[in-house]
Amino acid sequence: MGRKFGLPVLNWLGQDHANYNMGLFTPDAAQGLTASDISLILREAARQAGAAAACLEAQPVTWSGTANPFAKLSHQQAPNSGYAIRLGDFTALYESRFSRRSRATLERKERRLQQLGTLRYGWAETREEKLSLLETFFDQKAKQFAAMGVTDIFDVHARAFYRELALLEDSSPSRLKLGYVSLDGDVLATFSGAVCHDRMGVVLSSLTEGDAQRQSPGALLLRHQIEEASHDGLAFFDMGVGQARHKDEWCNVVQPLFDSFIAFKPHGMLVTLPASGAARLKGAIKSNERLWSMAQETRKRLFRREA
């Protein structure tokens, strides 16, 4: 339950932080639900919560071969898609996605870093390492957000939540695995996520500032983790929602997503109409390279002015 434009609305739990949002169903139940069933469930939830509308964003049409029953309701294409890699033989994957010249460039950058000191790829193992690496991530990400002109979404509550995830037992599928690449102990980049069934899902990533960034430590760490996931027998390495250059380079699976904006009461349309319009506008801007570049520059200027 949240609020949008001053009115109470139904959202997915953790919607603003999750990559994908979908109800929890057994496969048989998901296949058996009709549009009327889903509508009835939503309206009863709205009645009990006192919600005027539902804003259910970033939903996959299917997940692991199971159709999402919410797709049977009125919906629209989401502004972003999800990006993943179908894993297998790593060498074949790497050579199919990157030219010989690109691979040589990345290997040359790795050698340059190795010449500067001890380059290490790893995962935080102890409690102290996990908490320390999370603080490094929060610091690096805050600086990245500021440079982009974006408000830092990792408030005190979000930070506490991610600490809890990182400290879960190793056997928990919700445990956050914190990955990094460091040079003489200084963390250059992080990629962190969770392994559930046959899928590694990346949820957090960050980069350091300074000269080391020229050697693409994030790209090096990503290559290392994808290779490791391939050798571990995972089927997918999921990079989450939103287009980015490193995703275009690696990903061979694009997951279409949809949004549902549903009014339960007449005044709920004061939420659903502008929310739907804003999502469509965002999608149109992002699909136009020139408009997206202008929007990013405007966002940076507004952020600097407010700061």
N, C-alpha and C positions, 0 to 999 in steps of 0.2 A: 504494500500500500504506500503510495506517495502522493505528491501534489504537483499539479501542472496548471499554470495560469490561474492559480488560486483555488482550484477544485480538486477534490480527492479522486485519485485514479488508481486502477490496478496496474502494477508493473510486475515483471519477473523479479524474483528474488536476486539481488545483486546485478540487476540489469545494466547499470552504468559501468560495471567493471568486467562483466563476463564477455567472452567472445561470441558465444552462441547461447541462445535462450530457447528452451523447449521444456514442455511438461515431462514429468516422470511417468512413463507408462510401461507395462509389460508389452512385449510385441503383439501378443494376441489381443490385448485390450485396445491398443492403438489402432489395429486394423479393423476392430469391430465398432469403433465409435463413429457415429454419423455427425453431420453438421448440426443437427438438432440436439444431439447429446452434448456436444461441446458448447453450443450456445446456452443450453440449460445450465450446465456447470458454471459457466462464466457469470450468467445472470444471478444465479444463487449466491455465488461468491461476492458479487457486487452488492447484492441486497444485504448480506450479512455485514459487509464492510462499510456500507454507505457510500460506495463509489459511484461517481457520475459517468465514468468512462473507463476504458482500458486502453493503455498504450503499450503494446507488446511488440518489442523491437527485436531485430536481428535473429529471426527464426529460420532454421534450415528447413527446406522442403522435405528432405529425407535425412535420416541419420543412421549410419551403419545398416543400411538396407531397409529400415523401417520408415514408412511414410508418416509425416507429422500430421496428426488429425486437425491441428489448428489451421492447416492450409485449406481446409474445406470451408472455412469462414471467409468473409470478405477481407481482402488484403491487397497490398501493393508491394512492388519490388523495393527492397531496402536500398539505401544509397551505397552500401558497401557489400562486397562478397567476402567469403572466407577462402583462405588459400592454404593448401596442404601439398605434401609430397607423398606420392605412393612409392614406398621404398621397395628395395629388392637388392640386386647387385650394385654396390656403391660405385664401383669403377665405371660400370656401364651408365649409371645415372649421371655421374659427374661429367663424363665425357660427352654425354648427349645434351647437357644443359650449358656447358661452357666450352668455348673454343680452346684450341691448344694454346693460343696466345694469352687468353684470359687465365687459364690455369697456370701458365708460366709466370704471369704477373703476380698472382696471388702467392705462389711459392717463393718468388723473389722478395715479396714484402715480409713473408714469414722469416726468411733468412736474415733480413735486415734487423728485425726485432731480436732474433737469436744472437746476433752479433753485439747487441747492446746489453745483454744480460741473460738471466735465466727466464726463459719463456715457459709458462706452465698452463696447461689446460686441466680443469678439474671441477669437482663438485664439492660444495661445503659439506663436511661430514659431522663435525662436533657441534654442540649447541652454540659454543662461542663463535665458531666459524660461520654458522648460519645467521646468527644475529648480526655479526659484523658485516657480512656480505650484503644483507638486506639494507643496512644503514648506508653502505656504499651505493647500492642501487638507488635508494631514495634520494641521496645527494646528487648523483649523476643525472637522475631523471628530472629532478627539480630544475637543474641548469638547462637541460634539453628543452623542457617545457617553456622556460623563460625565453630561450633563444627563438622558439617557434611562435611565441606570443600566445601561449596556451596556459590557462590556469592549472596549477598542480592539483590533480585529482586525489592524490594520496594524503588525505587528512589524517588526523590522529586515529580515527576509528578504522580507516582502511589499513593503516600501518599495523595496528594491533591485530587485525584479521589476518594479514599476510604472515605476521610472526607466528600466529597460532598454526597456520597451514604448514609453515616450514618446520615446526617442532613436533608435528604428528609422528606417530610410529612409522617405521619404514614400510610396514605391511599395508598401510592405509593408501587406497587409490587417490585420496585427496591430498596426500603429502606433496608439498611444493619442493621440487628438486632445484637447488640453486647452483647454476653453472657459471663458470667464469674463465677468463684468460688473464693471466697476470705476468708482469715483467718485474723481476726482482721483488716480488711481493706486492707491487702496486697493481690494482685491478684496472685493466684497460677496457673490458667489456663484460657484460653479463647477458646470459640467456637462461631463463628459468621457466619451469613448467611442471606438469604432472603427467605421469604415465597411468593410463587407464585401459585395461585390456590390451589391445594391440596398437595403441595410439599414444604418441608423445605430443602433448599440447602445450605450446609455448604461450605463457601469459604475461611474462615480464621480460624486458630487455633494456639495456642502457649502454652508453658509451662514455668514455672519459673525454676530457678536453685536452688540448695541447698537441704537441708535435706527433705523439704516438698515433693519433687518429689518422694521420696520412697513410699509415701502413695497414689500414683496414682491419683492426683487431676484431671488430664485430663479424666481419665476413669470415675471418679465420676461425673464430670460435664456432660460428654457425656450421661451417664445413666440417669441423671436428665432431660436433654433436650429431650431425646428420650421418656421418660415417659410423659413429658409435651406435646410433639407433639401428642402422642397417645391419651391423654385425650382431646386435642383440636380438635380431629377428622381429623387430616391430614392423607393422604393416604401413603405418602412416606417421609422418612428422608434420604436425599441424601448426602453422604459423599464425593462425587466427584471422581476424577480420580487418579489412582495410588494405588498399593497394600500396605497395612500396617496391622500390627497385629490387631489393634482395629477394622479395617474394616472386617477382616476375622472373628473376634469374633462375630460381630453384623449382618453383611449384609447377606440378603437372596436373593438379586437381584444383578446379575453381568451384566453390560451393555457393550456388545462388541462395540468397536470403530474402525474407519478406518481413514486412511490418504489418501489424493489425491495429487499426485505430477504430475502436468501437464505442459508440455512445449508448448508454443504458437509459438515460433520461434526456429530455429535450435540451437542457442546459449543458449536457455533456458534449454537445456539438461545438460549444465554445472552446473545447479542448481538441476534439478530433479533427475539426476542419483546419485550424492553423497548424496543428502538428503534422497532419498529412501533407499540407502544402509545403511546409518547411522541409520535410523529408524529400519530397519530389524536387524542390529547388536545390537542395544539397546534392542530390544525385546528379542533376543536370550540370551543376557547377563542376563537380568532381570529374565528370566525363569530358569536360572541355579543358584542355591543357592550359590555354590562355586565361580563361576565367578562374581556374583553380589557382594559378600562379598569382593573379591579381588579388584573390581572396586571401591567400596566405600572407601576402605583403601587407594588405590592409589590416589583417588581424595582428600582425607584429607591431604595426604603428599604434594601433589602439591600445595594445597591451603596454607598450612603453609609455604612452601618455598617462594611462591609469596608474602605472607604477611610480 
